[in-house]
Amino acid sequence: MNTRILKGACLLTIGAILASASIGTARAQLPFVPSLPFNRSSTAEKVVTAAVIAMTIYFIARYEATERQREVAEMRARQSYARMSAKRRADMKARKVRYIAVDTERGQKTSPKAKKTVMIYDTQTQKVASNTAYDVEKAPDVGSTAKIDNYSAEYVGSGQ
């Protein structure tokens, strides 16, 4: 079986269980799933929805970025963050999304299978979060929150 399909199915199943547990519908079918400690408020539903929607990006390769990749990523991320509306920034802050994932140039170490090479930018320090470049098979949709390595980041594409 294709591991990518299996990973996706597992993530969707876990998300569905957590979402239904949070609103109390999973208890009859799965009594071992605890209810989450909050009422059925719209804020709680938004948090669960965001958690279920957040996707995990499986990178094929991770390696030390070149100086050029770092420069391109930082330039694109700064431009993208500067162009973001105040509402979008506030939304990111409310969702506790500190990082943005930005496309950078392909390097010598880039995998031939990679569709994109991305780096993570820290919006609080205004710097690239690490000197790591990630080759991804499929880039997320621009504006979606993705999990790349240990970072939960909003994908901005090339920032243009």
N, C-alpha and C positions, 0 to 999 in steps of 0.2 A: 504494500500500500504506500502511496505517496506520503512522505512525512509531513509535507506542508499542509495537505488536506487533513491529516490526523491532528496536527497542532491547531489548525483553525477550528475543527469540530470540537476539540477539547475546550478551547477558549470560549466558543459560543455556548457550550453546555454549562460551563462554570458561570458565565455571565447570566444566563437564564436562571440558574438556580439562585444566585445571589439576588437578582432583581426580584424574583418571585418571593424569596424569603423576606426581603425588605418590606414588601407590601402584604405579607401574611398569607399568600396563596400556596406556598410550598409546604406548609406544616401538615396538611392532611395527607399529602402524598409522601412527603419526606419528613417524618417527625424529628429526625436527628438534625435537621437544618435549623439553627436558632433564628429567632426573629431578631432583626437588628434593633438597637435601642433608640428608636425614634418613631414619632407618629407619622401618619401618612400625609405629611405636609408637602407642599409643592417643592420646597427646598430639598427635602430628602429624595423626592422622586427625581429631581434634576441631577443630584449627585449620583444616584444609582444609574440614571440614564447616561451620564457622562462617563461613568466607569465602564459601562457595558459598551458604549460606542468607542471608547479609546481602544486603539488597536495596537497589536504588537507587530513591529516590523522585524522580520528575520533577515539579518544582514548575512551576506555570504562571506565577507572578509572584513577584517578590522586590522588596521595597521597604522603606523606612525605617518602622519601627514607630512607632505613636503612643505617647504616654506611658501611656495607659490599657492598650494591648496589652502593653506592657512590664511594667506592674504586675501585670496578671492572669497573665501567663506566669510571672513570678518567684514570685508567691504559690502558684500551682498546682504549680510545679516543687519549691519548698521543701517543701510539704505532701507531695507524692508521694515525694520523696527521704527525708523523715523517716519515712514509713510503710514504706519498703522494709525487708525483712528483712535481717539481717546476711549471710545466705547469698547473697541476690540481689546485694547490694553487692559481696561478695567475688567473685562470678561475673563481675560487670561489670569489676571490677579485673583479674581473671585474663585476661579477653578484651581488656583495654586499652581499654575503652569509658569514656571520660571524660565524655561529654555525654549529656544526655537531651533528647528532643524532646517538647515539651508544647504542647497546644492553647491558643490564646488567642482573644480576641474578634475577630470580623470588624471590619474598619475601613472607612473611606470608600474606600480604595484597593483593597479586596478585589475580586478578579475574580469576576464572576457565575458562572463555571465552577467556582470553587473549592468543594470539599466542606468543607475545613478550612483554618484558618490556624494555622500552628505557629511556634514560636520555639525556639531552642536554648539550653539551660541548662548551664553548666559546673559539674560537681559538685565540682571541686577548689577553685575560687574562690568557689563558692556565689553566683554572679551569672549573669545572662543573658550568654551568650557574645558577642553582638553586638546591635546595634540593628536587626537585619534580621528582618522577618516574611516567611514563605514561605506562599504559597497553594498547596495541593496538590489534585490531582484525586482522589486516592484515598489515604486515610491507611493506614499499615501496621497490622498487628495489634499490639495492646498487648503489650509485652514483647519484640517483635522488634527487631533491630538494623537500622537503615536509614541509607542514605547520603543526606544532604540537603546540597546544595552541597558545601562542603569538610569537612563534619562527618560522622563516623560516630557516630550517636546511638541510644540505646535509646528507643523510642517509649513514652510513658506515658499518652497520651491527655490527658484533662483532669485527671488526677492524683487522681481521687476514687474 
